[in-house]
């Protein structure tokens, strides 16, 4: 596609940053405010309520660790997809994005299994404040994983045609943000008992 035929959003830049990348960083900045407020209030409540340690002990650290491995592995494939896109190999980038999507889907399936087990043991969002925070934070994160997988599938479809390869980097930036949020959630919800 010639420069004249490219959408104007792809040809402009602000402060030397391509518009698409700047937009992704703005989205991430707003998400940091949301997750930062949620995690900040969680930490303040956790410090004020010793009883939360008993509730946190009911979370399954092994499942949380497995899901951490799943997300870190998915991020590796997002990086590999970006490398393929930089090399102009859209088909390989698309395949690697699909692997990333598979790991994202696995994360959500494991989270669903985990929640089913917890709810069956009586730990629901209304059980107490710990479980309210747990389901809110983990649920909000899971929604971001689902959104990332959907967007990544769209980007992969275009990348397979060698189109809009710059979007591989953009969804990768978002995906790494989702990964970093989990890196904060895992120790706060599973390890800090």
GROMACS elastic network, one bead per residue, 0.5 to 0.9 nm:
[ bonds ]
;  ai    aj funct       b0    kb
    1     4     6  0.81664   500
    1     5     6  0.61895   500
    1     6     6  0.64645   500
    1   163     6  0.86271   500
    2     5     6  0.52686   500
    2     6     6  0.63836   500
    3     6     6  0.52606   500
    3     7     6  0.84761   500
    3    11     6  0.73702   500
    4     7     6  0.81293   500
    4     8     6  0.86240   500
    4    11     6  0.89348   500
    5     8     6  0.86124   500
    6     9     6  0.82499   500
    6    10     6  0.66145   500
    6    11     6  0.70483   500
    7    10     6  0.56069   500
    7    11     6  0.69430   500
    8    11     6  0.51616   500
    8    12     6  0.62882   500
    9    12     6  0.56427   500
    9    13     6  0.81482   500
    9    18     6  0.82894   500
    9    19     6  0.60685   500
    9    20     6  0.70197   500
   10    13     6  0.80017   500
   10    18     6  0.69932   500
   10    19     6  0.65686   500
   10    20     6  0.68034   500
   10   166     6  0.89203   500
   11    18     6  0.74630   500
   11    19     6  0.78924   500
   12    17     6  0.85969   500
   12    18     6  0.62332   500
   12    19     6  0.59921   500
   12    20     6  0.89874   500
   13    16     6  0.55644   500
   13    17     6  0.51501   500
   13    20     6  0.84683   500
   13    22     6  0.83150   500
   14    17     6  0.52824   500
   14    18     6  0.64422   500
   14    19     6  0.63682   500
   14    22     6  0.76424   500
   15    18     6  0.84010   500
   17    20     6  0.83602   500
   17    21     6  0.66747   500
   17    22     6  0.61805   500
   18    21     6  0.54715   500
   18    22     6  0.62544   500
   18    23     6  0.87213   500
   19    22     6  0.50457   500
   19    23     6  0.61036   500
   19    24     6  0.87110   500
   20    23     6  0.50737   500
   20    24     6  0.63424   500
   20    25     6  0.87418   500
   20   166     6  0.87044   500
   20   167     6  0.80347   500
   20   170     6  0.71801   500
   21    24     6  0.51476   500
   21    25     6  0.63010   500
   21    26     6  0.86960   500
   21   167     6  0.87953   500
   21   169     6  0.83055   500
   21   170     6  0.60518   500
   21   173     6  0.85234   500
   22    25     6  0.51149   500
   22    26     6  0.62512   500
   22    27     6  0.87362   500
   23    26     6  0.50480   500
   23    27     6  0.62948   500
   23    28     6  0.86581   500
   24    27     6  0.50673   500
   24    28     6  0.62006   500
   24    29     6  0.85984   500
   24   170     6  0.65843   500
   24   171     6  0.82351   500
   24   173     6  0.74812   500
   24   174     6  0.69080   500
   25    29     6  0.60547   500
   25    30     6  0.86674   500
   25   173     6  0.81860   500
   25   174     6  0.82701   500
   26    30     6  0.63339   500
   26    31     6  0.86190   500
   27    30     6  0.52449   500
   27    31     6  0.62456   500
   27    32     6  0.86755   500
   27   174     6  0.85491   500
   28    32     6  0.60641   500
   28    33     6  0.86834   500
   28   173     6  0.88500   500
   28   174     6  0.70699   500
   28   177     6  0.71332   500
   29    32     6  0.50768   500
   29    33     6  0.65502   500
   29    34     6  0.89466   500
   30    33     6  0.51828   500
   30    34     6  0.65518   500
   30    35     6  0.88705   500
   31    35     6  0.60496   500
   31    36     6  0.80143   500
   32    35     6  0.52063   500
   32    36     6  0.53828   500
   32    37     6  0.81225   500
   32   181     6  0.87051   500
   33    36     6  0.50251   500
   33    37     6  0.59699   500
   33    38     6  0.85139   500
   34    37     6  0.53875   500
   34    38     6  0.63188   500
   34    39     6  0.86833   500
   35    38     6  0.50019   500
   35    39     6  0.59143   500
   35    40     6  0.81860   500
   35   137     6  0.77925   500
   35   140     6  0.86725   500
   35   141     6  0.87794   500
   35   181     6  0.77238   500
   36    39     6  0.52201   500
   36    40     6  0.57278   500
   36    41     6  0.83934   500
   37    40     6  0.50461   500
   37    41     6  0.60708   500
   37    42     6  0.84320   500
   38    41     6  0.53599   500
   38    42     6  0.61510   500
   38    43     6  0.87414   500
   38   133     6  0.80862   500
   38   136     6  0.86530   500
   38   137     6  0.70982   500
   39    43     6  0.61081   500
   39    44     6  0.85891   500
   39   133     6  0.87072   500
   39   137     6  0.77299   500
   39   184     6  0.85271   500
   39   185     6  0.80773   500
   39   188     6  0.85930   500
   40    43     6  0.52061   500
   40    44     6  0.62659   500
   40    45     6  0.86596   500
   41    44     6  0.50858   500
   41    45     6  0.61119   500
   41    46     6  0.84031   500
   42    45     6  0.52172   500
   42    46     6  0.59410   500
   42    47     6  0.86006   500
   42   130     6  0.82716   500
   42   133     6  0.66292   500
   42   134     6  0.89218   500
   42   188     6  0.87259   500
   43    47     6  0.61214   500
   43    48     6  0.86216   500
   43   188     6  0.80768   500
   44    47     6  0.52898   500
   44    48     6  0.63976   500
   44    49     6  0.88457   500
   45    48     6  0.50995   500
   45    49     6  0.61329   500
   45    52     6  0.89232   500
   45   129     6  0.86731   500
   45   130     6  0.86771   500
   46    49     6  0.53014   500
   46    50     6  0.70078   500
   46    51     6  0.86116   500
   46    52     6  0.64664   500
   46    53     6  0.83559   500
   46   130     6  0.80194   500
   47    50     6  0.69613   500
   47    52     6  0.89739   500
   49    52     6  0.59205   500
   49    53     6  0.83973   500
   50    53     6  0.61064   500
   50    54     6  0.81878   500
   51    54     6  0.56830   500
   51    55     6  0.70539   500
   51    56     6  0.89973   500
   52    55     6  0.50209   500
   52    56     6  0.59635   500
   52    57     6  0.84781   500
   52   129     6  0.83697   500
   52   130     6  0.61218   500
   52   193     6  0.79425   500
   53    56     6  0.50278   500
   53    57     6  0.61279   500
   53   192     6  0.76277   500
   54    57     6  0.52707   500
   54    58     6  0.72603   500
   54   193     6  0.73222   500
   55    58     6  0.56353   500
   55    59     6  0.77301   500
   55   123     6  0.88908   500
   55   128     6  0.87084   500
   55   130     6  0.67431   500
   55   131     6  0.76803   500
   55   193     6  0.83627   500
   56    59     6  0.56041   500
   56    60     6  0.89909   500
   56   130     6  0.73605   500
   56   131     6  0.83718   500
   56   134     6  0.89546   500
   56   189     6  0.66647   500
   56   190     6  0.66393   500
   56   191     6  0.82479   500
   56   192     6  0.75681   500
   56   193     6  0.56099   500
   57    60     6  0.78681   500
   57    61     6  0.87422   500
   57   190     6  0.76653   500
   57   191     6  0.85158   500
   57   192     6  0.86827   500
   57   193     6  0.57150   500
   58    61     6  0.89208   500
   58   118     6  0.81760   500
   58   123     6  0.85504   500
   58   190     6  0.87629   500
   59    63     6  0.86657   500
   59    64     6  0.83329   500
   59   114     6  0.88705   500
   59   118     6  0.78034   500
   59   189     6  0.75393   500
   59   190     6  0.58978   500
   59   191     6  0.88406   500
   60    63     6  0.55099   500
   60    64     6  0.64049   500
   60    65     6  0.87450   500
   60   114     6  0.78700   500
   60   118     6  0.89390   500
   60   190     6  0.68483   500
   61    65     6  0.59925   500
   61    66     6  0.85114   500
   61   186     6  0.84591   500
   61   189     6  0.88582   500
   61   190     6  0.52870   500
   61   191     6  0.66369   500
   62    65     6  0.50002   500
   62    66     6  0.60697   500
   62    67     6  0.85621   500
   62   190     6  0.88718   500
   63    66     6  0.50229   500
   63    67     6  0.61597   500
   63    68     6  0.85360   500
   63   110     6  0.75801   500
   63   111     6  0.82066   500
   63   114     6  0.73004   500
   64    67     6  0.51417   500
   64    68     6  0.61848   500
   64    69     6  0.87536   500
   64   111     6  0.85136   500
   64   114     6  0.89571   500
   64   186     6  0.63328   500
   64   187     6  0.89438   500
   64   189     6  0.87933   500
   64   190     6  0.66730   500
   65    69     6  0.63204   500
   65    70     6  0.86444   500
   65   186     6  0.75408   500
   65   190     6  0.85981   500
   66    69     6  0.50885   500
   66    70     6  0.62285   500
   66    71     6  0.87697   500
   66   107     6  0.87693   500
   66   110     6  0.87858   500
   67    71     6  0.61763   500
   67    72     6  0.85480   500
   67   106     6  0.83409   500
   67   107     6  0.56878   500
   67   108     6  0.88359   500
   67   110     6  0.72271   500
   67   111     6  0.78883   500
   68    71     6  0.52429   500
   68    72     6  0.61450   500
   68    73     6  0.85173   500
   68   107     6  0.85635   500
   68   179     6  0.83019   500
   68   182     6  0.72084   500
   68   183     6  0.73055   500
   68   186     6  0.74043   500
   69    72     6  0.51777   500
   69    73     6  0.60558   500
   69    74     6  0.85138   500
   70    73     6  0.52259   500
   70    74     6  0.61735   500
   70    75     6  0.87642   500
   70   103     6  0.59763   500
   70   104     6  0.75938   500
   70   106     6  0.75317   500
   70   107     6  0.64247   500
   71    75     6  0.62474   500
   71    76     6  0.87279   500
   71   100     6  0.86319   500
   71   103     6  0.67844   500
   71   104     6  0.67932   500
   71   107     6  0.70389   500
   71   178     6  0.87095   500
   71   179     6  0.61066   500
   71   182     6  0.82076   500
   72    75     6  0.51159   500
   72    76     6  0.64496   500
   72    77     6  0.89898   500
   72   176     6  0.88293   500
   72   179     6  0.68533   500
   73    76     6  0.50653   500
   73    77     6  0.66338   500
   73    78     6  0.88249   500
   73   100     6  0.79528   500
   73   103     6  0.75104   500
   74    77     6  0.52361   500
   74    78     6  0.63539   500
   74    79     6  0.88403   500
   74    97     6  0.87761   500
   74    99     6  0.72351   500
   74   101     6  0.75560   500
   74   102     6  0.81364   500
   74   103     6  0.54684   500
   74   104     6  0.67983   500
   74   175     6  0.86720   500
   74   179     6  0.87976   500
   75    79     6  0.62668   500
   75    80     6  0.85876   500
   75   100     6  0.69405   500
   75   172     6  0.77178   500
   75   175     6  0.69284   500
   75   176     6  0.62471   500
   75   179     6  0.72736   500
   76    79     6  0.51805   500
   76    80     6  0.62890   500
   76    81     6  0.86456   500
   76   100     6  0.81718   500
   77    81     6  0.59863   500
   77    82     6  0.85159   500
   77    96     6  0.55955   500
   77    97     6  0.67555   500
   77    98     6  0.88907   500
   77    99     6  0.67284   500
   77   100     6  0.55986   500
   78    82     6  0.62545   500
   78    83     6  0.87020   500
   78    93     6  0.85437   500
   78    96     6  0.67249   500
   78    97     6  0.60357   500
   78    99     6  0.84898   500
   78   100     6  0.60760   500
   78   168     6  0.80726   500
   78   169     6  0.83250   500
   78   171     6  0.83696   500
   78   172     6  0.55500   500
   78   173     6  0.88579   500
   78   175     6  0.76599   500
   78   176     6  0.83172   500
   79    82     6  0.50651   500
   79    83     6  0.62899   500
   79    84     6  0.87425   500
   79    96     6  0.88190   500
   79   169     6  0.82515   500
   79   172     6  0.69331   500
   80    83     6  0.50109   500
   80    84     6  0.62908   500
   80    85     6  0.86444   500
   80    93     6  0.73958   500
   80    96     6  0.67083   500
   80    97     6  0.85858   500
   81    84     6  0.51021   500
   81    85     6  0.61909   500
   81    86     6  0.86648   500
   81    90     6  0.85960   500
   81    92     6  0.69937   500
   81    94     6  0.69331   500
   81    95     6  0.77238   500
   81    96     6  0.50384   500
   81    97     6  0.59177   500
   81   100     6  0.88341   500
   81   168     6  0.69492   500
   81   169     6  0.82529   500
   81   172     6  0.83639   500
   82    86     6  0.61591   500
   82    87     6  0.86148   500
   82    93     6  0.65619   500
   82    96     6  0.87883   500
   82    97     6  0.88235   500
   82   165     6  0.84703   500
   82   166     6  0.84942   500
   82   168     6  0.56906   500
   82   169     6  0.54666   500
   82   172     6  0.72344   500
   83    86     6  0.51183   500
   83    87     6  0.63469   500
   83    88     6  0.87626   500
   83    89     6  0.87892   500
   83    93     6  0.76527   500
   83   169     6  0.88477   500
   84    87     6  0.50404   500
   84    88     6  0.63451   500
   84    89     6  0.52038   500
   84    90     6  0.67930   500
   84    91     6  0.84227   500
   84    92     6  0.60696   500
   84    93     6  0.50082   500
   84    94     6  0.87926   500
   84    96     6  0.85569   500
   85    89     6  0.54161   500
   85    90     6  0.55905   500
   85    91     6  0.86605   500
   85    92     6  0.78374   500
   85    93     6  0.54811   500
   85    94     6  0.86159   500
   85   159     6  0.78692   500
   85   162     6  0.84997   500
   85   165     6  0.55686   500
   85   166     6  0.73035   500
   85   168     6  0.67362   500
   85   169     6  0.80152   500
   86    89     6  0.75144   500
   86    90     6  0.89079   500
   86   165     6  0.77063   500
   86   166     6  0.80465   500
   86   169     6  0.87973   500
   87    90     6  0.84376   500
   88    91     6  0.89323   500
   88    93     6  0.86287   500
   88   162     6  0.73716   500
   88   165     6  0.74998   500
   89    92     6  0.55992   500
   89    93     6  0.62588   500
   89    94     6  0.87196   500
   89   159     6  0.83770   500
   89   160     6  0.84709   500
   89   162     6  0.70306   500
   89   165     6  0.86983   500
   90    94     6  0.59848   500
   90    95     6  0.85855   500
   90   156     6  0.82890   500
   90   158     6  0.82374   500
   90   160     6  0.50258   500
   90   161     6  0.65558   500
   90   163     6  0.73651   500
   90   164     6  0.89503   500
   90   165     6  0.66186   500
   91    94     6  0.50962   500
   91    95     6  0.62928   500
   91    96     6  0.87169   500
   91   156     6  0.84012   500
   91   159     6  0.63980   500
   91   161     6  0.69762   500
   91   162     6  0.68420   500
   92    95     6  0.50613   500
   92    96     6  0.62163   500
   92    97     6  0.85495   500
   92   159     6  0.86007   500
   92   160     6  0.75768   500
   93    96     6  0.51875   500
   93    97     6  0.61312   500
   93    98     6  0.86419   500
   93   156     6  0.72903   500
   93   159     6  0.66294   500
   93   160     6  0.73337   500
   93   165     6  0.83462   500
   93   168     6  0.75466   500
   94    98     6  0.61812   500
   94    99     6  0.87224   500
   94   152     6  0.89810   500
   94   153     6  0.84892   500
   94   155     6  0.77432   500
   94   157     6  0.68485   500
   94   158     6  0.80569   500
   94   159     6  0.54714   500
   94   160     6  0.52251   500
   94   161     6  0.88850   500
   94   168     6  0.84977   500
   95    98     6  0.50678   500
   95    99     6  0.64268   500
   95   100     6  0.87496   500
   95   156     6  0.74648   500
   95   160     6  0.78987   500
   96    99     6  0.50294   500
   96   100     6  0.62947   500
   96   101     6  0.86313   500
   96   156     6  0.85819   500
   97   101     6  0.61540   500
   97   102     6  0.86031   500
   97   152     6  0.65922   500
   97   153     6  0.74634   500
   97   155     6  0.82817   500
   97   156     6  0.60337   500
   97   168     6  0.80898   500
   97   172     6  0.89668   500
   98   102     6  0.61533   500
   98   103     6  0.86867   500
   98   149     6  0.87880   500
   98   152     6  0.77428   500
   98   153     6  0.68980   500
   98   156     6  0.69326   500
   99   103     6  0.63599   500
   99   104     6  0.86093   500
  100   103     6  0.52126   500
  100   104     6  0.62034   500
  100   105     6  0.86400   500
  100   149     6  0.79762   500
  100   152     6  0.83667   500
  101   105     6  0.60566   500
  101   106     6  0.84726   500
  101   148     6  0.81927   500
  101   149     6  0.51788   500
  101   150     6  0.81859   500
  101   152     6  0.69119   500
  101   153     6  0.72128   500
  102   105     6  0.50735   500
  102   106     6  0.61255   500
  102   107     6  0.86309   500
  102   149     6  0.83490   500
  103   107     6  0.61787   500
  103   108     6  0.87754   500
  104   107     6  0.50577   500
  104   108     6  0.65097   500
  104   109     6  0.87750   500
  104   145     6  0.63120   500
  104   146     6  0.74024   500
  104   148     6  0.81985   500
  104   149     6  0.63907   500
  105   108     6  0.51583   500
  105   109     6  0.62040   500
  105   110     6  0.86294   500
  105   145     6  0.80816   500
  105   146     6  0.74761   500
  105   149     6  0.73590   500
  106   109     6  0.50185   500
  106   110     6  0.60837   500
  106   111     6  0.84298   500
  107   110     6  0.52562   500
  107   111     6  0.61009   500
  107   112     6  0.86037   500
  107   142     6  0.82830   500
  107   145     6  0.82341   500
  108   112     6  0.60557   500
  108   113     6  0.86165   500
  108   142     6  0.64199   500
  108   143     6  0.89322   500
  108   145     6  0.75289   500
  108   146     6  0.75515   500
  109   113     6  0.62559   500
  109   114     6  0.85772   500
  110   113     6  0.50519   500
  110   114     6  0.60890   500
  110   115     6  0.85765   500
  111   115     6  0.60803   500
  111   116     6  0.85020   500
  111   138     6  0.86203   500
  111   142     6  0.79681   500
  112   115     6  0.51545   500
  112   116     6  0.60953   500
  112   117     6  0.86482   500
  113   116     6  0.50939   500
  113   117     6  0.63059   500
  113   118     6  0.87141   500
  114   117     6  0.51963   500
  114   118     6  0.62264   500
  114   119     6  0.86165   500
  115   119     6  0.59261   500
  115   120     6  0.83256   500
  115   123     6  0.87693   500
  115   124     6  0.87740   500
  115   135     6  0.86081   500
  116   119     6  0.52561   500
  116   120     6  0.60450   500
  116   121     6  0.86870   500
  117   120     6  0.51256   500
  117   121     6  0.64101   500
  117   122     6  0.89561   500
  117   123     6  0.88411   500
  118   121     6  0.51579   500
  118   122     6  0.65821   500
  118   123     6  0.53155   500
  118   124     6  0.73436   500
  119   122     6  0.50339   500
  119   124     6  0.53539   500
  119   125     6  0.87045   500
  120   123     6  0.73165   500
  120   124     6  0.86767   500
  121   124     6  0.86379   500
  122   127     6  0.75978   500
  123   126     6  0.80410   500
  123   127     6  0.58918   500
  123   128     6  0.85658   500
  123   131     6  0.68482   500
  124   127     6  0.51853   500
  124   128     6  0.80940   500
  124   131     6  0.64003   500
  124   132     6  0.76588   500
  124   135     6  0.80320   500
  125   128     6  0.71082   500
  125   129     6  0.80455   500
  125   130     6  0.84950   500
  125   131     6  0.51980   500
  125   133     6  0.79269   500
  125   134     6  0.78338   500
  125   135     6  0.60421   500
  125   136     6  0.79813   500
  126   129     6  0.76008   500
  126   131     6  0.70711   500
  126   132     6  0.62555   500
  127   130     6  0.81441   500
  127   131     6  0.62532   500
  127   132     6  0.74216   500
  128   131     6  0.55925   500
  128   132     6  0.63002   500
  128   133     6  0.88897   500
  129   133     6  0.62226   500
  129   134     6  0.84771   500
  130   133     6  0.52531   500
  130   134     6  0.60383   500
  130   135     6  0.86842   500
  131   135     6  0.59740   500
  131   136     6  0.82254   500
  132   135     6  0.54873   500
  132   136     6  0.60036   500
  132   137     6  0.84853   500
  133   136     6  0.50827   500
  133   137     6  0.58623   500
  133   138     6  0.82139   500
  133   189     6  0.89776   500
  134   137     6  0.54406   500
  134   138     6  0.58835   500
  134   139     6  0.79886   500
  134   189     6  0.66234   500
  135   138     6  0.52355   500
  135   139     6  0.53827   500
  135   140     6  0.80783   500
  136   139     6  0.51203   500
  136   140     6  0.59076   500
  136   141     6  0.84255   500
  137   140     6  0.52459   500
  137   141     6  0.61631   500
  137   142     6  0.86048   500
  137   185     6  0.76504   500
  138   141     6  0.50410   500
  138   142     6  0.60627   500
  138   143     6  0.86557   500
  138   182     6  0.84440   500
  138   185     6  0.75126   500
  138   189     6  0.87397   500
  139   143     6  0.62029   500
  139   144     6  0.86615   500
  140   143     6  0.51504   500
  140   144     6  0.64566   500
  140   145     6  0.88341   500
  141   144     6  0.50775   500
  141   145     6  0.63694   500
  141   146     6  0.87838   500
  141   178     6  0.71825   500
  141   181     6  0.75170   500
  141   182     6  0.74036   500
  141   185     6  0.88822   500
  142   146     6  0.62249   500
  142   147     6  0.85967   500
  143   146     6  0.50496   500
  143   147     6  0.61337   500
  143   148     6  0.84982   500
  144   147     6  0.50215   500
  144   148     6  0.60079   500
  144   149     6  0.85674   500
  144   175     6  0.88864   500
  144   178     6  0.68002   500
  145   148     6  0.50251   500
  145   149     6  0.61857   500
  145   150     6  0.87034   500
  145   175     6  0.78510   500
  145   178     6  0.67602   500
  145   179     6  0.88688   500
  146   149     6  0.51506   500
  146   150     6  0.63035   500
  146   151     6  0.87085   500
  147   150     6  0.51957   500
  147   151     6  0.62035   500
  147   152     6  0.84392   500
  148   151     6  0.51996   500
  148   152     6  0.58781   500
  148   153     6  0.85337   500
  148   171     6  0.73434   500
  148   174     6  0.73738   500
  148   175     6  0.64585   500
  148   178     6  0.83291   500
  149   153     6  0.61477   500
  149   154     6  0.87698   500
  149   175     6  0.87804   500
  150   153     6  0.52266   500
  150   154     6  0.65918   500
  150   155     6  0.88556   500
  151   154     6  0.51624   500
  151   155     6  0.62609   500
  151   156     6  0.85828   500
  151   171     6  0.73606   500
  152   156     6  0.59200   500
  152   157     6  0.84938   500
  152   168     6  0.80007   500
  152   171     6  0.63735   500
  152   172     6  0.85421   500
  152   175     6  0.89849   500
  153   156     6  0.50201   500
  153   157     6  0.61838   500
  153   158     6  0.88261   500
  154   157     6  0.52045   500
  154   158     6  0.66177   500
  154   159     6  0.87099   500
  155   158     6  0.52837   500
  155   159     6  0.60242   500
  155   160     6  0.86041   500
  155   163     6  0.89829   500
  155   164     6  0.78748   500
  155   165     6  0.81745   500
  155   167     6  0.64660   500
  155   168     6  0.65530   500
  155   171     6  0.77695   500
  156   160     6  0.59891   500
  156   161     6  0.87383   500
  156   168     6  0.77006   500
  157   160     6  0.53942   500
  157   161     6  0.70311   500
  157   163     6  0.88468   500
  158   161     6  0.53461   500
  158   162     6  0.65901   500
  158   163     6  0.52231   500
  158   164     6  0.64669   500
  158   165     6  0.77615   500
  159   163     6  0.51644   500
  159   164     6  0.63147   500
  159   165     6  0.55582   500
  159   166     6  0.89755   500
  159   167     6  0.82635   500
  159   168     6  0.75412   500
  160   163     6  0.73427   500
  161   164     6  0.87879   500
  162   165     6  0.64608   500
  163   166     6  0.85763   500
  164   167     6  0.57646   500
  164   168     6  0.78929   500
  165   168     6  0.55798   500
  165   169     6  0.77719   500
  166   169     6  0.56941   500
  166   170     6  0.68590   500
  167   171     6  0.61903   500
  167   172     6  0.82954   500
  168   171     6  0.54898   500
  168   172     6  0.60820   500
  168   173     6  0.87552   500
  169   173     6  0.62211   500
  169   174     6  0.87970   500
  170   173     6  0.52266   500
  170   174     6  0.65639   500
  170   175     6  0.87065   500
  171   174     6  0.50712   500
  171   175     6  0.60434   500
  171   176     6  0.86247   500
  172   176     6  0.61306   500
  172   177     6  0.85879   500
  173   176     6  0.52633   500
  173   177     6  0.64107   500
  173   178     6  0.89022   500
  174   177     6  0.51032   500
  174   178     6  0.64591   500
  174   179     6  0.87586   500
  175   178     6  0.50746   500
  175   179     6  0.62776   500
  175   180     6  0.87257   500
  176   180     6  0.61404   500
  176   181     6  0.86343   500
  177   180     6  0.50367   500
  177   181     6  0.62522   500
  177   182     6  0.87242   500
  178   181     6  0.52130   500
  178   182     6  0.64973   500
  178   183     6  0.88557   500
  179   182     6  0.51985   500
  179   183     6  0.63819   500
  180   184     6  0.66419   500
  180   185     6  0.87635   500
  181   184     6  0.52879   500
  181   185     6  0.62482   500
  181   186     6  0.87031   500
  182   186     6  0.57781   500
  182   187     6  0.87753   500
  183   186     6  0.56053   500
  183   187     6  0.71846   500
  184   187     6  0.61418   500
  184   188     6  0.64692   500
  184   189     6  0.87221   500
  185   188     6  0.51618   500
  185   189     6  0.57731   500
  185   190     6  0.78903   500
  186   189     6  0.54834   500
  186   190     6  0.55041   500
  186   191     6  0.69049   500
  186   192     6  0.89525   500
  187   190     6  0.53377   500
  187   192     6  0.58483   500
  188   191     6  0.62302   500
  188   192     6  0.54415   500
  188   193     6  0.84861   500
  189   192     6  0.66004   500
  189   193     6  0.81911   500
  190   193     6  0.70858   500
